[in-house]
Amino acid sequence: IINDYFGIDRDFGFQSYYREKLLGMDFLIRTAITSGSGQNTLNDQRSTALTGHFEILPLGEFENNGEYFEGDIEKEEEPRMALGVTYSYNINAIRSGGQFGNELYQTRDTESYMADALFKYRGFSLLYEYIFKTVANSPLTFNDDGDLQHVLIGRGSTYQSGMFVSENLELSLRYARVSPDSRISFLEDFQEAFSLGANRYIKGHRLKLQTDLTYMAFNGTRQWAADDNYWQFRFQIEMGL
């Protein structure tokens, strides 16, 4: 849920990539200049996003680029860890989420700060993600009729653990929360998600079955009350080339 609210989405532009090894540790730097307006909006040139990402693997390389997926499919024989930080500045963002969401009535400059940590060892994985998104001026935009569209700002965290109980079956637990900025708290609610999941890998990430049971809890003044909390069950089949 934190990426749904505060993440940065796919965008059109240019990316640079640099990787180096020093003292047995891998360092990775990525930078990007993109349109800032997300997918399928190349006809709108008002915004520009500048993004930088720095990552370090202090315990050495993962098997088969394992730092880019959450479960320990490779069953790492030695402890492995990835630590990353990201900063993105979206100039004249035209959507509520920057690259996604509803169109704003006026553009806004948004800043996103992200941090993540991933640990894997012998089928066990532990993931932490944090996002803080803000805007310097008012997050509220209005048209001439007084209609309102707002920028999604605030902070969120995700905690997740997973464990392979057989060669291809992983069980996972996740807790995530979204805390809207006080300037939009009358429009967005504090949210929590408690999830229990199971993943059946048939051919790695190219073919897998996934299911989870989630309890969604809301606390706010906008439209949800405690009795509007709900359970959610999901099942999906993922296929890739």
C-alpha positions as CSV (number, residue, x, y, z in Angstrom):
1,I,0.0,0.0,0.0
2,I,2.9,2.4,0.5
3,N,3.9,2.2,-3.1
4,D,0.2,2.7,-4.2
5,Y,0.3,6.0,-2.3
6,F,3.8,7.3,-2.3
7,G,5.8,5.3,-4.9
8,I,7.3,6.6,-8.1
9,D,5.9,4.8,-11.2
10,R,7.3,3.8,-14.6
11,D,8.3,6.8,-16.7
12,F,9.8,7.7,-20.0
13,G,13.3,9.0,-20.1
14,F,17.0,8.1,-19.8
15,Q,18.9,6.1,-17.1
16,S,22.5,5.7,-16.2
17,Y,24.0,2.7,-14.4
18,Y,27.3,2.3,-12.6
19,R,28.5,-0.7,-10.5
20,E,31.8,-1.1,-8.7
21,K,33.4,-3.5,-6.2
22,L,35.4,-2.1,-3.3
23,L,36.7,-4.0,-0.2
24,G,34.6,-7.0,-1.1
25,M,31.4,-4.9,-1.3
26,D,29.4,-4.0,-4.4
27,F,28.2,-0.5,-4.9
28,L,25.5,0.5,-7.4
29,I,24.5,4.0,-8.6
30,R,21.6,4.7,-10.8
31,T,20.4,8.1,-12.1
32,A,17.5,9.0,-14.3
33,I,16.0,12.0,-16.1
34,T,12.4,11.2,-17.1
35,S,9.2,12.9,-18.1
36,G,7.8,13.0,-14.6
37,S,4.2,12.4,-15.9
38,G,4.2,8.6,-16.1
39,Q,3.1,6.2,-18.7
40,N,1.3,7.2,-21.9
41,T,1.6,11.0,-21.3
42,L,4.4,11.9,-23.7
43,N,2.2,14.7,-25.1
44,D,2.4,16.6,-21.8
45,Q,5.8,18.2,-21.4
46,R,5.2,20.3,-18.3
47,S,7.0,18.0,-15.8
48,T,10.5,16.6,-15.4
49,A,11.7,14.0,-12.8
50,L,15.3,13.7,-11.5
51,T,16.0,10.5,-9.7
52,G,19.0,9.0,-8.0
53,H,19.5,5.6,-6.3
54,F,22.5,4.3,-4.3
55,E,22.8,0.7,-3.2
56,I,25.4,-1.3,-1.4
57,L,25.7,-5.1,-0.9
58,P,27.9,-5.2,2.3
59,L,28.0,-9.0,2.4
60,G,28.7,-9.7,-1.2
61,E,26.7,-10.5,-4.3
62,F,23.4,-12.3,-4.3
63,E,22.9,-15.4,-6.5
64,N,21.3,-14.5,-9.9
65,N,20.7,-10.9,-9.0
66,G,18.6,-11.9,-5.9
67,E,18.6,-8.3,-4.6
68,Y,15.9,-7.5,-7.2
69,F,13.2,-10.0,-5.9
70,E,11.9,-10.5,-2.4
71,G,11.8,-14.2,-1.7
72,D,15.0,-16.2,-1.3
73,I,14.4,-18.5,-4.3
74,E,18.2,-19.2,-4.6
75,K,18.5,-20.3,-0.9
76,E,21.6,-18.2,-0.3
77,E,24.3,-20.3,1.3
78,E,25.8,-17.3,2.9
79,P,24.0,-14.3,4.5
80,R,23.3,-11.6,1.9
81,M,22.1,-8.0,2.4
82,A,21.2,-5.1,0.2
83,L,20.8,-1.5,1.5
84,G,19.4,1.2,-0.7
85,V,18.4,4.9,-0.7
86,T,16.5,6.8,-3.4
87,Y,15.7,10.4,-4.0
88,S,13.3,11.7,-6.6
89,Y,12.5,15.3,-7.4
90,N,9.4,15.8,-9.7
91,I,9.3,19.3,-11.1
92,N,5.9,20.6,-12.0
93,A,4.2,17.2,-11.3
94,I,0.8,17.0,-13.0
95,R,-0.7,14.1,-11.1
96,S,-1.6,13.4,-7.5
97,G,1.0,10.7,-7.2
98,G,3.6,12.4,-9.5
99,Q,3.7,9.7,-12.3
100,F,0.2,8.3,-11.5
101,G,-3.1,9.3,-10.1
102,N,-5.6,12.0,-10.8
103,E,-4.6,15.1,-12.7
104,L,-4.0,18.2,-10.6
105,Y,-5.5,21.6,-11.3
106,Q,-2.1,23.2,-10.8
107,T,1.4,21.6,-11.0
108,R,3.4,21.0,-7.9
109,D,7.1,20.1,-7.2
110,T,7.3,16.9,-5.2
111,E,10.2,15.2,-3.4
112,S,10.4,11.5,-2.6
113,Y,12.8,10.0,-0.1
114,M,13.0,6.2,0.0
115,A,15.1,3.6,1.9
116,D,15.0,-0.2,1.8
117,A,16.8,-3.1,3.3
118,L,16.7,-6.8,2.2
119,F,18.3,-9.8,4.0
120,K,18.4,-13.4,2.7
121,Y,19.8,-16.6,4.1
122,R,18.9,-20.2,3.4
123,G,15.4,-19.6,2.3
124,F,14.6,-16.9,4.8
125,S,14.1,-13.3,3.7
126,L,13.4,-10.1,5.6
127,L,12.4,-6.8,3.8
128,Y,12.0,-3.3,5.1
129,E,10.8,-0.3,3.0
130,Y,10.3,3.3,3.9
131,I,8.9,6.2,1.8
132,F,8.5,9.9,2.7
133,K,6.9,12.2,0.1
134,T,6.4,15.9,0.5
135,V,5.7,19.1,-1.4
136,A,7.1,22.5,-0.5
137,N,3.9,24.5,-1.1
138,S,0.3,23.6,-0.6
139,P,-0.7,20.0,-1.6
140,L,-4.2,21.3,-2.5
141,T,-5.1,22.4,-6.0
142,F,-8.3,24.0,-7.2
143,N,-10.0,24.9,-10.4
144,D,-12.1,28.0,-11.1
145,D,-15.3,26.2,-9.8
146,G,-13.6,25.4,-6.5
147,D,-13.1,21.7,-7.2
148,L,-10.2,20.1,-5.3
149,Q,-7.5,17.7,-6.3
150,H,-4.6,17.0,-3.9
151,V,-1.1,15.6,-3.9
152,L,-0.6,12.3,-2.1
153,I,2.0,13.1,0.5
154,G,3.0,11.5,3.8
155,R,5.0,8.5,4.9
156,G,4.7,4.8,4.8
157,S,6.6,1.6,6.0
158,T,6.5,-2.0,5.0
159,Y,7.9,-4.9,7.1
160,Q,7.9,-8.4,5.5
161,S,9.4,-11.8,6.2
162,G,9.3,-14.9,4.1
163,M,10.4,-18.5,4.6
164,F,10.6,-21.5,2.2
165,V,8.9,-24.5,3.9
166,S,9.7,-26.7,0.9
167,E,11.8,-26.4,-2.3
168,N,9.2,-24.2,-4.1
169,L,6.7,-23.1,-1.5
170,E,7.2,-19.9,0.5
171,L,5.1,-18.6,3.3
172,S,5.2,-14.9,4.1
173,L,4.0,-12.3,6.6
174,R,3.7,-8.6,5.9
175,Y,2.7,-5.4,7.9
176,A,2.4,-2.1,6.1
177,R,1.1,1.3,7.1
178,V,0.4,4.6,5.4
179,S,0.3,7.9,7.3
180,P,-1.0,10.8,5.2
181,D,0.6,14.3,5.8
182,S,-1.4,16.4,8.2
183,R,-2.2,18.8,5.4
184,I,-4.3,16.2,3.6
185,S,-5.5,14.2,6.7
186,F,-9.1,15.4,6.1
187,L,-8.9,13.8,2.6
188,E,-6.9,10.6,3.3
189,D,-7.0,8.0,6.1
190,F,-4.3,6.3,8.1
191,Q,-4.2,2.8,6.8
192,E,-2.7,-0.5,8.1
193,A,-2.5,-3.8,6.2
194,F,-1.8,-7.2,7.9
195,S,-1.1,-10.0,5.4
196,L,-0.4,-13.7,5.4
197,G,0.7,-15.0,2.0
198,A,1.8,-18.2,0.2
199,N,3.8,-18.3,-3.0
200,R,4.3,-21.4,-5.2
201,Y,7.1,-21.1,-7.6
202,I,6.8,-23.3,-10.6
203,K,9.6,-21.9,-12.8
204,G,11.2,-19.2,-10.6
205,H,9.6,-15.8,-11.1
206,R,8.6,-16.6,-14.7
207,L,5.7,-18.8,-13.5
208,K,4.3,-18.7,-10.0
209,L,1.0,-18.9,-8.0
210,Q,0.4,-16.4,-5.3
211,T,-2.3,-15.9,-2.7
212,D,-2.7,-13.8,0.4
213,L,-5.2,-13.0,3.1
214,T,-5.1,-9.3,4.2
215,Y,-6.9,-7.4,7.0
216,M,-7.2,-3.7,6.1
217,A,-7.7,-1.2,8.9
218,F,-8.6,2.5,8.6
219,N,-8.4,5.4,11.0
220,G,-9.4,8.9,9.8
221,T,-12.0,11.5,9.5
222,R,-12.7,11.3,5.8
223,Q,-15.2,8.5,5.1
224,W,-14.1,5.4,6.9
225,A,-15.1,4.3,10.4
226,A,-13.8,1.3,12.4
227,D,-16.7,-0.9,11.3
228,D,-15.6,-0.3,7.6
229,N,-12.4,-2.3,8.1
230,Y,-12.4,-5.4,5.9
231,W,-10.7,-8.7,5.0
232,Q,-9.4,-9.2,1.5
233,F,-8.4,-12.5,-0.2
234,R,-6.4,-12.5,-3.4
235,F,-5.1,-15.1,-5.8
236,Q,-3.0,-14.5,-8.9
237,I,-1.0,-16.4,-11.5
238,E,2.1,-14.6,-12.7
239,M,3.6,-15.5,-16.1
240,G,6.6,-13.9,-17.7
241,L,8.9,-14.4,-20.7
